[in-house]
Amino acid sequence: MLRDIGFSASDGWLLLFVGCAGIYLAFLMYRSRLKGIHRLLLGVRIAALALLIGLLMEPILALTLHTQRLPLVALLIDDSESMKIADGDTARFEIAKAVLADPSFKNLRDRARVTQFRFSDVLTPLRGEEELTWTGRASDLAGALDRLREQTMGEGLAAVVLISDGGQNLGGRPERAAVDLGTPVIAVGTGNPVAPEDVSIVSAVIDPLGYVGRALVMQVRVHSSGFERVREQVRVLLDDREVSAQTIVLADGEQALEFEIVPKRSGRHVFSVQIAAQAGERTVGNNRVVVSTDVLESRVRILILAGSPGADLGYLRRVLQEDANLEVEVLVRTLMAGWQRDVHRTLRTLDERDIVALINVPYEVLAGVPDQSIVAFVQKGGGLLALGGDAAFDDGYRHSKLADVLPVQFLRSSNTFQERAFSLSFPDSRHPILRVSDDPLSDLDAWEVLPPLLSYNRVGVAVSNATVLAHHPTERVDGTPMPVLAIRRVGAGKTAIVTYQTFWRHGLMMWGDGKTDVVARAFWKNMVRWLVTRDEMSRIKIMTEKSAYRSGEAVAVHASVFDHLLQPRSGARVLARVGDSLITREVVLRDLGGGRYAGNLGRFPQGDYELQVQARANNSDLGTGTGRFTVGRYSLEYETVRMRAELLGDIAARSGGQYVRPGDLKAAIDSLVLAPEPVVTHHRLRLWGQEWPLFLLVGLLVLEWTIRRRWGMV
């Protein structure tokens, strides 16, 4: 219904007044001569002038329409994998289908606009004849409600009908999302809220690095419900061969088991932990878990050369020696002459070591044959860790052979040692060496709460193929932040440099503050693992955000691409490819700049996967790289197999709606108050800038000229 018509114009009233006055005066002067054709010409001129003045005033025509529309009701249908679980003889998705076929929904469409959505880990509109698949590997109720609020904003959402089993294993709190939605939710529970007969392997945890002949400890948790006094075996298989087993008695609740497995070969080991399906069990999708580890030939042998005793040396030594997989030998300087001879003698047996660590070692000790031996050791596959101090990284390092393999350049200075409190700054906390958990954001928080460091060595910029893991917050070198923690691959080996001291504060002071030194211990153990893990030199480096994923989690991959001079290569087309038992997936990674690329590979069932990445640019092949990841847990959808009526009830109550069973849905829908709502629509038409007034003005002028021409006036 049209209610209001408005007209407005800009500052042109004076022009309009002057124009009208001029037209009137002209009329008074020529009215005695206005006969016949002259009157027509004057009318055309006046029309053209009026149109021109009107356009100069920039007129706006405003229309306001008042109408009504039916309220909007959103139908949210759980399309996740848990809807395939059967409660008795009927699967949950069959109950959902019966609910959707209820005549109540047909009657509802006479009272409201009904829009359907499907959700699992994402919310998407359900269009036309599109069918539900019930294959989503995770459920995000909170995310579905949040995205529904965003997508229906301003559409007059009056109610939501949620058909689900209440599964929530991803995202935030659905109760909070229900409050934010601000619309009553009718939650329809599909499934049985009573805990079913079920056995599941809740988790299997094993150290990510082991050694041939040394026992690996695997911790397994088993949960069962609905079975009493049933004896069953939990088996650990490697390459379909049983390597360990334990018998448990099933009872309601959770049991913890510990397996000791002695690997007999090196390489990647993928273990399958499983328990047999029980009669009457609701689902067997959670009876098996896959977990993997890398096994090295023998214990890692570390040689530490320390220029002086100190708290840093003591702390690092304790952390390393507590690991039974590490064999640590330490040479500490007491008298310079004797210690130098011991260093020279020990370096002759470098082939028996895996890592050499230099702690506050002045270059004069390493000059000549020693530094050449260390460089050769690295190029053949050894690991070198250089730590600073008041006698380290002097001017001698700048001209030494070590400068060819370490990650940073050195300054022309006899004393680079600085005493000043500072905290580490991280350009990227996702590198495996900095990893404390599977969450990069929580890892960054854990690093940021550490106490400040008190001293460091000034060094130059990082070399071209090095990776800076941390830099000083204020020190600059050539206009860039000064690196204090950097790594590098050299030949078949790896090197790392740590230019800060007093890192013992990251350990002992955390205990003094009532916390633990988990961050410091994880860092040094990760550093050792990175240095000792051998990988072929490749122009493509690949890293997944986790080494082990749960089924239902998206696998994110990061890749770094280098040119033939090992400089970061941007602008390439980087293709990641993963094959599983059903299909080979290919994803083009996004270019993040600086030779870095990232992408999401999607979700995978349980198993161990090889990831291949290929890079091309300008029709040339930049190389390929390979990586691995494991999807170890069953689908998130099988973590809680009972229908969560309490969660659905909470969502309904907090939103002002109600929780119902499928048979009570009709009464709930009939109780909805769905009155048509008024809709006000505003339309504004700006005449200035439109083409038709200009055409009309030209037409009037042409008409006047044509008339004059026709009557011989021109």
Helices and strands as residue ranges (DSSP letters): E 2-8, H 13-30, H 37-56, E 60-69, E 72-78, G 81-84, E 86-87, E 90-91, H 92-100, H 103-108, E 113-119, E 123-125, H 141-151, E 157-164, H 174-181, E 185-189, E 198-206, E 209-211, E 216-225, E 230-238, E 241-250, E 253-261, E 267-275, E 288-296, E 300-306, H 311-321, E 326-332, H 336-347, G 350-352, E 355-359, H 363-366, H 369-379, E 383-387, H 395-399, G 401-404, E 417-422, G 432-434, H 440-448, E 453-457, E 466-477, E 480-490, E 493-498, E 500-501, G 503-506, H 508-512, H 518-532, E 540-544, E 548-550, E 556-561, E 573-579, E 584-588, E 590-593, E 596-600, E 607-617, E 620-633, G 636-638, H 645-655, E 658-660, G 662-664, H 665-670, E 677-686, H 691-710
